[in-house]
């Protein structure tokens, strides 16, 4: 059996590299260069990592953005045989505009353990901590889900906080949440961070709701599972869907009526999730550049132990085996 315990620190270095690459271009208005630099930096570190790895999915190709190739071979070729789902920048637009809540994130597991829903339209997602495991379903209304989670957490609705992407498609959900009187945090991008933060004790954020992309669901589900929480994902039916979407999803093996759980998107008990902050957000602080290099905040969680680690890394670029090739001066 493959054990990923000793690999976890190396995986955090990958997201740190992507975060630094993206942060070089915060607020400059160019999404492509944000993605390209993050991919370049993370690929350089990943290819020094002692794994026989394969990137089974990377956010970006749908939008013709820079990304790892599907089924790209990564690592030195030695070490455990693993697969990755990568999002070098979850929040590319936010980064390019200098807004909050952008992170770099990845999920890693032994080959054959991660299921990625096709990046074709959106999927409705719900994430929260362990207290509501097996207590909620997507057959319930938004109101019923909120009330159940609030009850399990022993919170009054006026003290209950929902995090949701700020999107036009969520206007009905937002109206219903506001009618209930709950607190709402709207994020410009990045529902991976939004999912994860619901499972961190005392974060002040209780529930993620809303529709987002498929690959991010697998990354988030890996983190949520490692943290003992619950995540539910189902194909989002949107009036703007093109007529052939459901047929395409079925060809790809997606059950369009099924609710996928964290256990189905991230199978087994050898899992690692790592993330590093690009811009300041609810989950992580952003990259801070200093004269010698940069300071990066990261988290890593893994199974079977359920260990959750937070770290602050100070990088010195001069003489570094990776950064010295990209950063001059």
N, C-alpha and C positions, 0 to 999 in steps of 0.2 A: 504493500500500500504506500502511495506517495504521501510524504509528510511535508507540509509547507511551512512548518513552524520556523525553521531556520532561514527561510526565504523572505519572510515578512519585511525585515529591514531593507533588503535590496529593492523590494517593490515600492517602498516609500520613496526611495531615491529617484525612482522613475517619475512619480507625480511631482516631486520637488523640481526636477529638471523641466518638466512641462510648464509648471507654474512660473518659474523664472523666465523661460522663453516668452510666455504670453505676457508677463508683467512688463517686459521691456517696451511694450507697445500700448500700454494702458492709455486710453483717451485720444489716441492718434487717428481714430476714425477708419481704420483699415482692418476689417475682420479677417481677410485672407492672410495678412502677415501675422496676425495674432495666432491663427491656427498653424500656419506653416512653421513658425519659429518654435511653437510648443511641440509640434510633431518632430522637428529636427532634433531638439534637445532631448526629448524623451526617447527617441529611437537610439540616439548615441549611448545613453545610459543603459537602455534595455539590451542592446547588443553586447554590452560588457557583463551582463548578468548570467550567472551559471545556471541556465535552464535550456531545455530543448523545447522552445516555446512557439506558439502560433497565435496570431491575432485573429480571432474568429469574427470580430466585428469592431469597427471604429467609427464613431460618429463623424459625419462630414460628407461622404460621397453623394448622398441624396441631393445636397445643395451645391455639389461641385466644389466643395471646400477641400483644402489640403487635409490628408488623412493617411493613416496606415492602409495598406492594401488588404483586402479581405483574404484571409488565409496566409498573410505574410509570415514567413518564418523569422523568428527573433531569438535572441540569446546566443550563447556561445556554442550551443549544441550539446553541451554536457549538462549534468544535473537532471532534475526531474522533468518528465514530459508534462507540460502544462499548457493551458489555453488562457487567453486574455480577452476581455471586453474592455476597450479603452475609450475614454473621452478626454483627450488631452486638455480641452477647455470646455467645460460645461458652463456656458455663459460667454460665448465668443462676442456676441453683440454687446453685452454688458461691459466686457473688457474694453472693446474698441471705443465705447462711449464713456469710459471712466465711471461706470456704475458698480454697485455692490453685488455680492453673492456669486461671483465666478470662482470656480474651483477646477482643479485637475483631478481626475478620478479613474480608478481601474478596479476591475474584479479579476481574480485569478483562481483557477481550480485545476485539478487534474483533468486531462483531456477527456471530453465527452460529458462533463458535468454541468456546463452552462448552456441554457437555452435562451436564444435571442429572438425576440419577436421582430418581424420585418419592419424596416424603417419606411413604412407605407401608411401614411395617415397617423392618427393618434390613438392612444389607449387611455382609458380611465383608470386612475390609480388612487389607492387609499393606503396610507401607511401610518402606523402608530406603534406604541410600545407593547410590551409583553402582557399588560393588564387586559387587553381586549382580544388576545389570541383566542380564536374559535368562537368569539362572541359577536362578530360582525360579518356581514356578507354584502355582496353587491346586488342582492335582491332587495335589500333594504333601501329606503329613501335616504337622501342626504340628511334629512332631519333625524331619522332613526339612527343613522350611524353616529352623528354628533351626540345625540342624547345618550346612546349606549356607551360611547367612549368616555364622555364626561362623567357618567355614573360610575364606571369602573375606576376612574381616577379620583372620584369623590370631589369633583369640581362643580361649582355652579356655572351655568352657561355664561354669565357675564364675566367670569374669570377664565373661561376656556378659550384657547387660541388655536386658530386654524391658519395654516400657511398654504398659499395657492399662487400659481403663476398668474400674472396680470395679463389676461388675454380676453379678447372679445367673446370667445367661445365659452367663457366662464360667467358671462353676465347673469344668466339665470341662477346659477349656483350662488353667486355673490349676493344676489337679491334675497335668496332664501336664507343664507347665513346671517345677513344683516337683520332680517326679520326676527331671527332667533335671538339676536342680541349678543352673539359671540364676538370675541376679538378676532381681527383678521390682519394677517401680515401678507401684503402683496409683494411678490418678488418678480423682477424683470426677466430673469432667466434662471435655469439651474434647479430642476426639481429633484436631482440627486441629493444635493445638500438639504433640500426641504424634507425629503423622506428620512434621511439619516438623523437629522436634528430632533425629530419626534421621538426617537428611541434613546436619546441621551438624557439621563436623569437631571432634573432641575434646569433643563434648557428653557423652560417657559413656553415651549411650543408643543402642542398636544396631538395635532392631526394634520396630515397632508391630504388634500383632495385636489382632483383636477385631471385634465387630459394632457399627456405629453408623449414624447416619442418612445419607440419600442426599445432600442438599445440601452437607453438610460434606465429603463425598468429593470433590466438584468443587473446592472451595476448597483442600483439602489437596493434591489432584493437581496443581493449578496451581503451588503452591509446590514440591512435590517435583520436578516437571519442570524448573522454573527452576533448581533446585539440582543437577540432573543425576542425581537418584535414581530409584527405581522404586516404583510403587504399583500394587497389584492389588486389584480390587473385584469382588465377586460377590454376588448375592442370597443373603441368609442365610435358611436354612430353619429355622424355629423351630416347635416343637410348639404354641406358643401362637398361631400365625398363624390368622387367620380363613379359612374355606374359599374366600372369593372373592378373596383377595389376589393370587394369581398371575394370575388372569384380569384383574384391574384393571391389574397391571403390564404385561401383554401388550398391553392396549388402549393403554397409554401408550407402547408401542414398546420396552419393555424385553425383552431376551432373557434369560430367567430362568436359563438354563444357561451364559451367556457370562461370561468373565472380562474386565472392562473395565480398561484400562491408563491410565496418566497421559496417554498420547498421544491416547486416545480421549475422555477427559473434558475435556481442555484441548488443543484442536487448534491447530496452527500454531506460529509462532515469535515472535509478538508477544503476550506475556503479562506480567501484573504480579500479584504477590501482595504484600499489605501486612497487617501485624498490629501491634497495640499491646497491652501488658499491662494488664489490669484489676486482678487480684490476682497476687501473686508466684507464679511457677511455674517449671517446668523450662526453658521457652523464654524468658520475659521477666519482668522485675521488674514489680511492680504500680504503679499510680498513687500518687504521694505528694503530698499537698496541703501547700502552703506559704502564708504569709500573703498573698502577692500573687496566687497562682494554683495551679499544679500542675506536677509533673514527670512526664513520661510516657516510657516506653521503648518503642521500636518497631523493627521490621525491615521491609525491603522487598527483594524480589528480582524480577528481570525477565529476559525473553528479548527479543532474541537474545543479549545479552551474557553472561548468567549472573551479572551483578553482584549481590552481596549486601551490603546496607547495614544497619548498626545505628546507631540514633540515640537521643539523649536530648534531649527537647524541654522547655524551660521556658516555660510559658504564663503570661502576665499577663492576668488576666480584665478588669481595669478598662480600658474603652475598646476592648476587642477586638470586632471586627465581629460575631462569633458569640456568644461567651460572655457578653458584657455583657447580652444579652437574656434569658439563662437564670439567671444567678447574681447575686444581690444581696448587698450587704454588703461 
